[in-house]
Amino acid sequence: MFGKKSNIKTDIKQYDKNNWKPVIKCSICNGEQVAGFKDIHTGRFEEIMLIRDNNDLVAFMKRYGLTDVSKEY
């Protein structure tokens, strides 16, 4: 019932590069970072995984074939 949450929320293997932009959402208050994709038309953010350290960021970028990810605060 109160088990540990998985680090990866959804199992999206690829994304539509024409409609979605990779983004790291960063909290100013507590420093939490969440990787996901933002719809460039509506601004809706789809959370994919929690970024706890640089290894998580590298894994996110490798999984989706990314070379650059922008940060939003």
mmCIF file of the N, C-alpha and C atoms, coordinates in Angstrom:
data_MODEL
# 
_entry.id   MODEL 
# 
loop_
_atom_site.group_PDB 
_atom_site.id 
_atom_site.type_symbol 
_atom_site.label_atom_id 
_atom_site.label_alt_id 
_atom_site.label_comp_id 
_atom_site.label_asym_id 
_atom_site.label_entity_id 
_atom_site.label_seq_id 
_atom_site.pdbx_PDB_ins_code 
_atom_site.Cartn_x 
_atom_site.Cartn_y 
_atom_site.Cartn_z 
_atom_site.occupancy 
_atom_site.B_iso_or_equiv 
_atom_site.pdbx_formal_charge 
_atom_site.auth_seq_id 
_atom_site.auth_comp_id 
_atom_site.auth_asym_id 
_atom_site.auth_atom_id 
_atom_site.pdbx_PDB_model_num 
ATOM 1   N N  . MET A 1 1  ? 0.822  -1.188 0.000   1.00 0.00 ? 1  MET A N  1 
ATOM 2   C CA . MET A 1 1  ? 0.000  0.000  0.000   1.00 0.00 ? 1  MET A CA 1 
ATOM 3   C C  . MET A 1 1  ? 0.863  1.248  0.000   1.00 0.00 ? 1  MET A C  1 
ATOM 4   N N  . PHE A 1 2  ? 1.900  1.315  0.819   1.00 0.00 ? 2  PHE A N  1 
ATOM 5   C CA . PHE A 1 2  ? 2.757  2.486  0.884   1.00 0.00 ? 2  PHE A CA 1 
ATOM 6   C C  . PHE A 1 2  ? 4.150  2.167  0.359   1.00 0.00 ? 2  PHE A C  1 
ATOM 7   N N  . GLY A 1 3  ? 4.228  1.419  -0.732  1.00 0.00 ? 3  GLY A N  1 
ATOM 8   C CA . GLY A 1 3  ? 5.510  1.016  -1.299  1.00 0.00 ? 3  GLY A CA 1 
ATOM 9   C C  . GLY A 1 3  ? 6.256  2.178  -1.915  1.00 0.00 ? 3  GLY A C  1 
ATOM 10  N N  . LYS A 1 4  ? 7.522  1.951  -2.184  1.00 0.00 ? 4  LYS A N  1 
ATOM 11  C CA . LYS A 1 4  ? 8.372  2.973  -2.779  1.00 0.00 ? 4  LYS A CA 1 
ATOM 12  C C  . LYS A 1 4  ? 7.951  3.218  -4.222  1.00 0.00 ? 4  LYS A C  1 
ATOM 13  N N  . LYS A 1 5  ? 7.893  4.491  -4.613  1.00 0.00 ? 5  LYS A N  1 
ATOM 14  C CA . LYS A 1 5  ? 7.532  4.846  -5.970  1.00 0.00 ? 5  LYS A CA 1 
ATOM 15  C C  . LYS A 1 5  ? 8.691  4.565  -6.911  1.00 0.00 ? 5  LYS A C  1 
ATOM 16  N N  . SER A 1 6  ? 8.359  4.228  -8.116  1.00 0.00 ? 6  SER A N  1 
ATOM 17  C CA . SER A 1 6  ? 9.363  4.005  -9.142  1.00 0.00 ? 6  SER A CA 1 
ATOM 18  C C  . SER A 1 6  ? 9.970  5.335  -9.564  1.00 0.00 ? 6  SER A C  1 
ATOM 19  N N  . ASN A 1 7  ? 11.236 5.318  -9.946  1.00 0.00 ? 7  ASN A N  1 
ATOM 20  C CA . ASN A 1 7  ? 11.907 6.528  -10.393 1.00 0.00 ? 7  ASN A CA 1 
ATOM 21  C C  . ASN A 1 7  ? 11.352 7.008  -11.728 1.00 0.00 ? 7  ASN A C  1 
ATOM 22  N N  . ILE A 1 8  ? 10.902 6.092  -12.584 1.00 0.00 ? 8  ILE A N  1 
ATOM 23  C CA . ILE A 1 8  ? 10.380 6.443  -13.893 1.00 0.00 ? 8  ILE A CA 1 
ATOM 24  C C  . ILE A 1 8  ? 8.864  6.329  -13.859 1.00 0.00 ? 8  ILE A C  1 
ATOM 25  N N  . LYS A 1 9  ? 8.169  7.432  -14.191 1.00 0.00 ? 9  LYS A N  1 
ATOM 26  C CA . LYS A 1 9  ? 6.721  7.476  -14.099 1.00 0.00 ? 9  LYS A CA 1 
ATOM 27  C C  . LYS A 1 9  ? 6.043  6.757  -15.261 1.00 0.00 ? 9  LYS A C  1 
ATOM 28  N N  . THR A 1 10 ? 6.449  7.062  -16.477 1.00 0.00 ? 10 THR A N  1 
ATOM 29  C CA . THR A 1 10 ? 5.833  6.447  -17.642 1.00 0.00 ? 10 THR A CA 1 
ATOM 30  C C  . THR A 1 10 ? 6.897  5.762  -18.472 1.00 0.00 ? 10 THR A C  1 
ATOM 31  N N  . ASP A 1 11 ? 6.453  4.935  -19.364 1.00 0.00 ? 11 ASP A N  1 
ATOM 32  C CA . ASP A 1 11 ? 7.389  4.172  -20.184 1.00 0.00 ? 11 ASP A CA 1 
ATOM 33  C C  . ASP A 1 11 ? 7.340  4.671  -21.628 1.00 0.00 ? 11 ASP A C  1 
ATOM 34  N N  . ILE A 1 12 ? 7.610  5.947  -21.821 1.00 0.00 ? 12 ILE A N  1 
ATOM 35  C CA . ILE A 1 12 ? 7.649  6.527  -23.153 1.00 0.00 ? 12 ILE A CA 1 
ATOM 36  C C  . ILE A 1 12 ? 9.018  6.234  -23.743 1.00 0.00 ? 12 ILE A C  1 
ATOM 37  N N  . LYS A 1 13 ? 9.058  5.544  -24.872 1.00 0.00 ? 13 LYS A N  1 
ATOM 38  C CA . LYS A 1 13 ? 10.333 5.185  -25.504 1.00 0.00 ? 13 LYS A CA 1 
ATOM 39  C C  . LYS A 1 13 ? 10.827 6.292  -26.419 1.00 0.00 ? 13 LYS A C  1 
ATOM 40  N N  . GLN A 1 14 ? 9.931  7.017  -27.067 1.00 0.00 ? 14 GLN A N  1 
ATOM 41  C CA . GLN A 1 14 ? 10.320 8.127  -27.910 1.00 0.00 ? 14 GLN A CA 1 
ATOM 42  C C  . GLN A 1 14 ? 9.267  9.221  -27.800 1.00 0.00 ? 14 GLN A C  1 
ATOM 43  N N  . TYR A 1 15 ? 9.614  10.389 -28.270 1.00 0.00 ? 15 TYR A N  1 
ATOM 44  C CA . TYR A 1 15 ? 8.699  11.519 -28.177 1.00 0.00 ? 15 TYR A CA 1 
ATOM 45  C C  . TYR A 1 15 ? 8.652  12.232 -29.516 1.00 0.00 ? 15 TYR A C  1 
ATOM 46  N N  . ASP A 1 16 ? 7.603  13.008 -29.742 1.00 0.00 ? 16 ASP A N  1 
ATOM 47  C CA . ASP A 1 16 ? 7.432  13.760 -30.981 1.00 0.00 ? 16 ASP A CA 1 
ATOM 48  C C  . ASP A 1 16 ? 8.246  15.047 -30.882 1.00 0.00 ? 16 ASP A C  1 
ATOM 49  N N  . LYS A 1 17 ? 9.351  15.116 -31.597 1.00 0.00 ? 17 LYS A N  1 
ATOM 50  C CA . LYS A 1 17 ? 10.259 16.259 -31.517 1.00 0.00 ? 17 LYS A CA 1 
ATOM 51  C C  . LYS A 1 17 ? 9.642  17.542 -32.053 1.00 0.00 ? 17 LYS A C  1 
ATOM 52  N N  . ASN A 1 18 ? 8.603  17.435 -32.876 1.00 0.00 ? 18 ASN A N  1 
ATOM 53  C CA . ASN A 1 18 ? 7.957  18.617 -33.425 1.00 0.00 ? 18 ASN A CA 1 
ATOM 54  C C  . ASN A 1 18 ? 6.991  19.268 -32.437 1.00 0.00 ? 18 ASN A C  1 
ATOM 55  N N  . ASN A 1 19 ? 6.499  18.506 -31.461 1.00 0.00 ? 19 ASN A N  1 
ATOM 56  C CA . ASN A 1 19 ? 5.495  19.025 -30.529 1.00 0.00 ? 19 ASN A CA 1 
ATOM 57  C C  . ASN A 1 19 ? 5.944  19.052 -29.079 1.00 0.00 ? 19 ASN A C  1 
ATOM 58  N N  . TRP A 1 20 ? 7.002  18.322 -28.731 1.00 0.00 ? 20 TRP A N  1 
ATOM 59  C CA . TRP A 1 20 ? 7.444  18.234 -27.349 1.00 0.00 ? 20 TRP A CA 1 
ATOM 60  C C  . TRP A 1 20 ? 8.894  18.671 -27.228 1.00 0.00 ? 20 TRP A C  1 
ATOM 61  N N  . LYS A 1 21 ? 9.219  19.335 -26.138 1.00 0.00 ? 21 LYS A N  1 
ATOM 62  C CA . LYS A 1 21 ? 10.570 19.815 -25.875 1.00 0.00 ? 21 LYS A CA 1 
ATOM 63  C C  . LYS A 1 21 ? 11.052 19.216 -24.556 1.00 0.00 ? 21 LYS A C  1 
ATOM 64  N N  . PRO A 1 22 ? 12.268 18.629 -24.517 1.00 0.00 ? 22 PRO A N  1 
ATOM 65  C CA . PRO A 1 22 ? 12.773 18.077 -23.256 1.00 0.00 ? 22 PRO A CA 1 
ATOM 66  C C  . PRO A 1 22 ? 13.124 19.196 -22.275 1.00 0.00 ? 22 PRO A C  1 
ATOM 67  N N  . VAL A 1 23 ? 12.687 19.037 -21.018 1.00 0.00 ? 23 VAL A N  1 
ATOM 68  C CA . VAL A 1 23 ? 12.858 20.084 -20.002 1.00 0.00 ? 23 VAL A CA 1 
ATOM 69  C C  . VAL A 1 23 ? 13.162 19.445 -18.660 1.00 0.00 ? 23 VAL A C  1 
ATOM 70  N N  . ILE A 1 24 ? 13.999 20.123 -17.866 1.00 0.00 ? 24 ILE A N  1 
ATOM 71  C CA . ILE A 1 24 ? 14.207 19.777 -16.458 1.00 0.00 ? 24 ILE A CA 1 
ATOM 72  C C  . ILE A 1 24 ? 13.522 20.872 -15.647 1.00 0.00 ? 24 ILE A C  1 
ATOM 73  N N  . LYS A 1 25 ? 12.495 20.513 -14.893 1.00 0.00 ? 25 LYS A N  1 
ATOM 74  C CA . LYS A 1 25 ? 11.817 21.479 -14.021 1.00 0.00 ? 25 LYS A CA 1 
ATOM 75  C C  . LYS A 1 25 ? 12.536 21.467 -12.674 1.00 0.00 ? 25 LYS A C  1 
ATOM 76  N N  . CYS A 1 26 ? 12.990 22.636 -12.240 1.00 0.00 ? 26 CYS A N  1 
ATOM 77  C CA . CYS A 1 26 ? 13.748 22.765 -10.996 1.00 0.00 ? 26 CYS A CA 1 
ATOM 78  C C  . CYS A 1 26 ? 12.958 23.597 -9.995  1.00 0.00 ? 26 CYS A C  1 
ATOM 79  N N  . SER A 1 27 ? 12.886 23.113 -8.777  1.00 0.00 ? 27 SER A N  1 
ATOM 80  C CA . SER A 1 27 ? 12.225 23.844 -7.708  1.00 0.00 ? 27 SER A CA 1 
ATOM 81  C C  . SER A 1 27 ? 13.224 24.798 -7.059  1.00 0.00 ? 27 SER A C  1 
ATOM 82  N N  . ILE A 1 28 ? 12.834 26.036 -6.909  1.00 0.00 ? 28 ILE A N  1 
ATOM 83  C CA . ILE A 1 28 ? 13.691 27.014 -6.246  1.00 0.00 ? 28 ILE A CA 1 
ATOM 84  C C  . ILE A 1 28 ? 13.737 26.741 -4.746  1.00 0.00 ? 28 ILE A C  1 
ATOM 85  N N  . CYS A 1 29 ? 12.642 26.280 -4.177  1.00 0.00 ? 29 CYS A N  1 
ATOM 86  C CA . CYS A 1 29 ? 12.545 26.085 -2.728  1.00 0.00 ? 29 CYS A CA 1 
ATOM 87  C C  . CYS A 1 29 ? 13.422 24.952 -2.207  1.00 0.00 ? 29 CYS A C  1 
ATOM 88  N N  . ASN A 1 30 ? 13.274 23.762 -2.792  1.00 0.00 ? 30 ASN A N  1 
ATOM 89  C CA . ASN A 1 30 ? 13.972 22.612 -2.226  1.00 0.00 ? 30 ASN A CA 1 
ATOM 90  C C  . ASN A 1 30 ? 15.000 21.981 -3.166  1.00 0.00 ? 30 ASN A C  1 
ATOM 91  N N  . GLY A 1 31 ? 15.160 22.510 -4.378  1.00 0.00 ? 31 GLY A N  1 
ATOM 92  C CA . GLY A 1 31 ? 16.167 22.007 -5.297  1.00 0.00 ? 31 GLY A CA 1 
ATOM 93  C C  . GLY A 1 31 ? 15.778 20.742 -6.040  1.00 0.00 ? 31 GLY A C  1 
ATOM 94  N N  . GLU A 1 32 ? 14.550 20.274 -5.876  1.00 0.00 ? 32 GLU A N  1 
ATOM 95  C CA . GLU A 1 32 ? 14.108 19.064 -6.565  1.00 0.00 ? 32 GLU A CA 1 
ATOM 96  C C  . GLU A 1 32 ? 14.094 19.298 -8.072  1.00 0.00 ? 32 GLU A C  1 
ATOM 97  N N  . GLN A 1 33 ? 14.519 18.290 -8.821  1.00 0.00 ? 33 GLN A N  1 
ATOM 98  C CA . GLN A 1 33 ? 14.537 18.373 -10.271 1.00 0.00 ? 33 GLN A CA 1 
ATOM 99  C C  . GLN A 1 33 ? 13.768 17.202 -10.859 1.00 0.00 ? 33 GLN A C  1 
ATOM 100 N N  . VAL A 1 34 ? 12.928 17.505 -11.852 1.00 0.00 ? 34 VAL A N  1 
ATOM 101 C CA . VAL A 1 34 ? 12.127 16.492 -12.515 1.00 0.00 ? 34 VAL A CA 1 
ATOM 102 C C  . VAL A 1 34 ? 12.332 16.638 -14.018 1.00 0.00 ? 34 VAL A C  1 
ATOM 103 N N  . ALA A 1 35 ? 12.656 15.536 -14.686 1.00 0.00 ? 35 ALA A N  1 
ATOM 104 C CA . ALA A 1 35 ? 12.837 15.540 -16.134 1.00 0.00 ? 35 ALA A CA 1 
ATOM 105 C C  . ALA A 1 35 ? 11.542 15.142 -16.805 1.00 0.00 ? 35 ALA A C  1 
ATOM 106 N N  . GLY A 1 36 ? 11.280 15.762 -17.935 1.00 0.00 ? 36 GLY A N  1 
ATOM 107 C CA . GLY A 1 36 ? 10.087 15.429 -18.686 1.00 0.00 ? 36 GLY A CA 1 
ATOM 108 C C  . GLY A 1 36 ? 10.038 16.175 -19.994 1.00 0.00 ? 36 GLY A C  1 
ATOM 109 N N  . PHE A 1 37 ? 8.855  16.236 -20.563 1.00 0.00 ? 37 PHE A N  1 
ATOM 110 C CA . PHE A 1 37 ? 8.666  16.892 -21.845 1.00 0.00 ? 37 PHE A CA 1 
ATOM 111 C C  . PHE A 1 37 ? 7.547  17.909 -21.744 1.00 0.00 ? 37 PHE A C  1 
ATOM 112 N N  . LYS A 1 38 ? 7.747  19.068 -22.389 1.00 0.00 ? 38 LYS A N  1 
ATOM 113 C CA . LYS A 1 38 ? 6.782  20.154 -22.371 1.00 0.00 ? 38 LYS A CA 1 
ATOM 114 C C  . LYS A 1 38 ? 6.203  20.312 -23.772 1.00 0.00 ? 38 LYS A C  1 
ATOM 115 N N  . ASP A 1 39 ? 4.883  20.343 -23.848 1.00 0.00 ? 39 ASP A N  1 
ATOM 116 C CA . ASP A 1 39 ? 4.202  20.565 -25.120 1.00 0.00 ? 39 ASP A CA 1 
ATOM 117 C C  . ASP A 1 39 ? 4.444  22.010 -25.534 1.00 0.00 ? 39 ASP A C  1 
ATOM 118 N N  . ILE A 1 40 ? 5.026  22.231 -26.713 1.00 0.00 ? 40 ILE A N  1 
ATOM 119 C CA . ILE A 1 40 ? 5.373  23.588 -27.126 1.00 0.00 ? 40 ILE A CA 1 
ATOM 120 C C  . ILE A 1 40 ? 4.145  24.416 -27.504 1.00 0.00 ? 40 ILE A C  1 
ATOM 121 N N  . HIS A 1 41 ? 3.000  23.769 -27.726 1.00 0.00 ? 41 HIS A N  1 
ATOM 122 C CA . HIS A 1 41 ? 1.789  24.487 -28.105 1.00 0.00 ? 41 HIS A CA 1 
ATOM 123 C C  . HIS A 1 41 ? 0.947  24.874 -26.891 1.00 0.00 ? 41 HIS A C  1 
ATOM 124 N N  . THR A 1 42 ? 0.828  23.977 -25.934 1.00 0.00 ? 42 THR A N  1 
ATOM 125 C CA . THR A 1 42 ? -0.051 24.232 -24.788 1.00 0.00 ? 42 THR A CA 1 
ATOM 126 C C  . THR A 1 42 ? 0.709  24.553 -23.505 1.00 0.00 ? 42 THR A C  1 
ATOM 127 N N  . GLY A 1 43 ? 1.998  24.178 -23.428 1.00 0.00 ? 43 GLY A N  1 
ATOM 128 C CA . GLY A 1 43 ? 2.772  24.393 -22.214 1.00 0.00 ? 43 GLY A CA 1 
ATOM 129 C C  . GLY A 1 43 ? 2.596  23.305 -21.175 1.00 0.00 ? 43 GLY A C  1 
ATOM 130 N N  . ARG A 1 44 ? 1.825  22.266 -21.494 1.00 0.00 ? 44 ARG A N  1 
ATOM 131 C CA . ARG A 1 44 ? 1.603  21.158 -20.556 1.00 0.00 ? 44 ARG A CA 1 
ATOM 132 C C  . ARG A 1 44 ? 2.899  20.376 -20.380 1.00 0.00 ? 44 ARG A C  1 
ATOM 133 N N  . PHE A 1 45 ? 3.217  20.042 -19.126 1.00 0.00 ? 45 PHE A N  1 
ATOM 134 C CA . PHE A 1 45 ? 4.439  19.315 -18.802 1.00 0.00 ? 45 PHE A CA 1 
ATOM 135 C C  . PHE A 1 45 ? 4.104  17.879 -18.454 1.00 0.00 ? 45 PHE A C  1 
ATOM 136 N N  . GLU A 1 46 ? 4.768  16.932 -19.112 1.00 0.00 ? 46 GLU A N  1 
ATOM 137 C CA . GLU A 1 46 ? 4.596  15.507 -18.838 1.00 0.00 ? 46 GLU A CA 1 
ATOM 138 C C  . GLU A 1 46 ? 5.821  15.019 -18.074 1.00 0.00 ? 46 GLU A C  1 
ATOM 139 N N  . GLU A 1 47 ? 5.640  14.746 -16.801 1.00 0.00 ? 47 GLU A N  1 
ATOM 140 C CA . GLU A 1 47 ? 6.732  14.310 -15.929 1.00 0.00 ? 47 GLU A CA 1 
ATOM 141 C C  . GLU A 1 47 ? 7.147  12.883 -16.275 1.00 0.00 ? 47 GLU A C  1 
ATOM 142 N N  . ILE A 1 48 ? 8.462  12.664 -16.430 1.00 0.00 ? 48 ILE A N  1 
ATOM 143 C CA . ILE A 1 48 ? 8.967  11.346 -16.756 1.00 0.00 ? 48 ILE A CA 1 
ATOM 144 C C  . ILE A 1 48 ? 9.716  10.728 -15.582 1.00 0.00 ? 48 ILE A C  1 
ATOM 145 N N  . MET A 1 49 ? 10.688 11.459 -15.032 1.00 0.00 ? 49 MET A N  1 
ATOM 146 C CA . MET A 1 49 ? 11.465 10.872 -13.933 1.00 0.00 ? 49 MET A CA 1 
ATOM 147 C C  . MET A 1 49 ? 12.067 11.931 -13.032 1.00 0.00 ? 49 MET A C  1 
ATOM 148 N N  . LEU A 1 50 ? 12.319 11.543 -11.799 1.00 0.00 ? 50 LEU A N  1 
ATOM 149 C CA . LEU A 1 50 ? 12.975 12.384 -10.811 1.00 0.00 ? 50 LEU A CA 1 
ATOM 150 C C  . LEU A 1 50 ? 14.478 12.346 -11.061 1.00 0.00 ? 50 LEU A C  1 
ATOM 151 N N  . ILE A 1 51 ? 15.118 13.515 -11.024 1.00 0.00 ? 51 ILE A N  1 
ATOM 152 C CA . ILE A 1 51 ? 16.562 13.606 -11.203 1.00 0.00 ? 51 ILE A CA 1 
ATOM 153 C C  . ILE A 1 51 ? 17.185 13.833 -9.830  1.00 0.00 ? 51 ILE A C  1 
ATOM 154 N N  . ARG A 1 52 ? 17.842 12.795 -9.305  1.00 0.00 ? 52 ARG A N  1 
ATOM 155 C CA . ARG A 1 52 ? 18.469 12.894 -7.991  1.00 0.00 ? 52 ARG A CA 1 
ATOM 156 C C  . ARG A 1 52 ? 19.948 13.240 -8.068  1.00 0.00 ? 52 ARG A C  1 
ATOM 157 N N  . ASP A 1 53 ? 20.587 12.827 -9.165  1.00 0.00 ? 53 ASP A N  1 
ATOM 158 C CA . ASP A 1 53 ? 22.008 13.134 -9.339  1.00 0.00 ? 53 ASP A CA 1 
ATOM 159 C C  . ASP A 1 53 ? 22.331 13.147 -10.827 1.00 0.00 ? 53 ASP A C  1 
ATOM 160 N N  . ASN A 1 54 ? 23.580 13.372 -11.155 1.00 0.00 ? 54 ASN A N  1 
ATOM 161 C CA . ASN A 1 54 ? 23.988 13.482 -12.553 1.00 0.00 ? 54 ASN A CA 1 
ATOM 162 C C  . ASN A 1 54 ? 23.777 12.170 -13.310 1.00 0.00 ? 54 ASN A C  1 
ATOM 163 N N  . ASN A 1 55 ? 23.883 11.042 -12.632 1.00 0.00 ? 55 ASN A N  1 
ATOM 164 C CA . ASN A 1 55 ? 23.661 9.749  -13.290 1.00 0.00 ? 55 ASN A CA 1 
ATOM 165 C C  . ASN A 1 55 ? 22.227 9.621  -13.808 1.00 0.00 ? 55 ASN A C  1 
ATOM 166 N N  . ASP A 1 56 ? 21.254 10.125 -13.054 1.00 0.00 ? 56 ASP A N  1 
ATOM 167 C CA . ASP A 1 56 ? 19.860 10.106 -13.504 1.00 0.00 ? 56 ASP A CA 1 
ATOM 168 C C  . ASP A 1 56 ? 19.681 10.982 -14.738 1.00 0.00 ? 56 ASP A C  1 
ATOM 169 N N  . LEU A 1 57 ? 20.332 12.147 -14.746 1.00 0.00 ? 57 LEU A N  1 
ATOM 170 C CA . LEU A 1 57 ? 20.251 13.041 -15.896 1.00 0.00 ? 57 LEU A CA 1 
ATOM 171 C C  . LEU A 1 57 ? 20.852 12.387 -17.137 1.00 0.00 ? 57 LEU A C  1 
ATOM 172 N N  . VAL A 1 58 ? 22.006 11.757 -16.975 1.00 0.00 ? 58 VAL A N  1 
ATOM 173 C CA . VAL A 1 58 ? 22.653 11.066 -18.094 1.00 0.00 ? 58 VAL A CA 1 
ATOM 174 C C  . VAL A 1 58 ? 21.763 9.931  -18.605 1.00 0.00 ? 58 VAL A C  1 
ATOM 175 N N  . ALA A 1 59 ? 21.136 9.193  -17.704 1.00 0.00 ? 59 ALA A N  1 
ATOM 176 C CA . ALA A 1 59 ? 20.250 8.092  -18.100 1.00 0.00 ? 59 ALA A CA 1 
ATOM 177 C C  . ALA A 1 59 ? 19.038 8.615  -18.878 1.00 0.00 ? 59 ALA A C  1 
ATOM 178 N N  . PHE A 1 60 ? 18.461 9.729  -18.429 1.00 0.00 ? 60 PHE A N  1 
ATOM 179 C CA . PHE A 1 60 ? 17.324 10.340 -19.128 1.00 0.00 ? 60 PHE A CA 1 
ATOM 180 C C  . PHE A 1 60 ? 17.731 10.761 -20.536 1.00 0.00 ? 60 PHE A C  1 
ATOM 181 N N  . MET A 1 61 ? 18.869 11.440 -20.644 1.00 0.00 ? 61 MET A N  1 
ATOM 182 C CA . MET A 1 61 ? 19.333 11.920 -21.942 1.00 0.00 ? 61 MET A CA 1 
ATOM 183 C C  . MET A 1 61 ? 19.674 10.760 -22.883 1.00 0.00 ? 61 MET A C  1 
ATOM 184 N N  . LYS A 1 62 ? 20.277 9.724  -22.357 1.00 0.00 ? 62 LYS A N  1 
ATOM 185 C CA . LYS A 1 62 ? 20.643 8.562  -23.163 1.00 0.00 ? 62 LYS A CA 1 
ATOM 186 C C  . LYS A 1 62 ? 19.402 7.810  -23.638 1.00 0.00 ? 62 LYS A C  1 
ATOM 187 N N  . ARG A 1 63 ? 18.425 7.686  -22.761 1.00 0.00 ? 63 ARG A N  1 
ATOM 188 C CA . ARG A 1 63 ? 17.198 6.943  -23.081 1.00 0.00 ? 63 ARG A CA 1 
ATOM 189 C C  . ARG A 1 63 ? 16.443 7.554  -24.256 1.00 0.00 ? 63 ARG A C  1 
ATOM 190 N N  . TYR A 1 64 ? 16.451 8.889  -24.343 1.00 0.00 ? 64 TYR A N  1 
ATOM 191 C CA . TYR A 1 64 ? 15.719 9.585  -25.394 1.00 0.00 ? 64 TYR A CA 1 
ATOM 192 C C  . TYR A 1 64 ? 16.625 10.156 -26.481 1.00 0.00 ? 64 TYR A C  1 
ATOM 193 N N  . GLY A 1 65 ? 17.919 9.868  -26.434 1.00 0.00 ? 65 GLY A N  1 
ATOM 194 C CA . GLY A 1 65 ? 18.843 10.329 -27.458 1.00 0.00 ? 65 GLY A CA 1 
ATOM 195 C C  . GLY A 1 65 ? 19.016 11.827 -27.486 1.00 0.00 ? 65 GLY A C  1 
ATOM 196 N N  . LEU A 1 66 ? 19.066 12.453 -26.310 1.00 0.00 ? 66 LEU A N  1 
ATOM 197 C CA . LEU A 1 66 ? 19.171 13.906 -26.203 1.00 0.00 ? 66 LEU A CA 1 
ATOM 198 C C  . LEU A 1 66 ? 20.612 14.348 -26.019 1.00 0.00 ? 66 LEU A C  1 
ATOM 199 N N  . THR A 1 67 ? 20.927 15.522 -26.531 1.00 0.00 ? 67 THR A N  1 
ATOM 200 C CA . THR A 1 67 ? 22.253 16.096 -26.313 1.00 0.00 ? 67 THR A CA 1 
ATOM 201 C C  . THR A 1 67 ? 22.173 17.320 -25.419 1.00 0.00 ? 67 THR A C  1 
ATOM 202 N N  . ASP A 1 68 ? 20.993 17.949 -25.356 1.00 0.00 ? 68 ASP A N  1 
ATOM 203 C CA . ASP A 1 68 ? 20.824 19.156 -24.552 1.00 0.00 ? 68 ASP A CA 1 
ATOM 204 C C  . ASP A 1 68 ? 19.418 19.180 -23.968 1.00 0.00 ? 68 ASP A C  1 
ATOM 205 N N  . VAL A 1 69 ? 19.317 19.567 -22.699 1.00 0.00 ? 69 VAL A N  1 
ATOM 206 C CA . VAL A 1 69 ? 18.022 19.690 -22.033 1.00 0.00 ? 69 VAL A CA 1 
ATOM 207 C C  . VAL A 1 69 ? 17.996 21.030 -21.332 1.00 0.00 ? 69 VAL A C  1 
ATOM 208 N N  . SER A 1 70 ? 16.956 21.827 -21.569 1.00 0.00 ? 70 SER A N  1 
ATOM 209 C CA . SER A 1 70 ? 16.859 23.136 -20.930 1.00 0.00 ? 70 SER A CA 1 
ATOM 210 C C  . SER A 1 70 ? 16.261 22.992 -19.532 1.00 0.00 ? 70 SER A C  1 
ATOM 211 N N  . LYS A 1 71 ? 16.594 23.958 -18.658 1.00 0.00 ? 71 LYS A N  1 
ATOM 212 C CA . LYS A 1 71 ? 16.056 23.979 -17.295 1.00 0.00 ? 71 LYS A CA 1 
ATOM 213 C C  . LYS A 1 71 ? 15.046 25.110 -17.162 1.00 0.00 ? 71 LYS A C  1 
ATOM 214 N N  . GLU A 1 72 ? 13.983 24.827 -16.427 1.00 0.00 ? 72 GLU A N  1 
ATOM 215 C CA . GLU A 1 72 ? 12.973 25.823 -16.109 1.00 0.00 ? 72 GLU A CA 1 
ATOM 216 C C  . GLU A 1 72 ? 12.784 25.870 -14.609 1.00 0.00 ? 72 GLU A C  1 
ATOM 217 N N  . TYR A 1 73 ? 12.657 27.072 -14.076 1.00 0.00 ? 73 TYR A N  1 
ATOM 218 C CA . TYR A 1 73 ? 12.490 27.254 -12.636 1.00 0.00 ? 73 TYR A CA 1 
ATOM 219 C C  . TYR A 1 73 ? 11.081 27.687 -12.314 1.00 0.00 ? 73 TYR A C  1 
# 
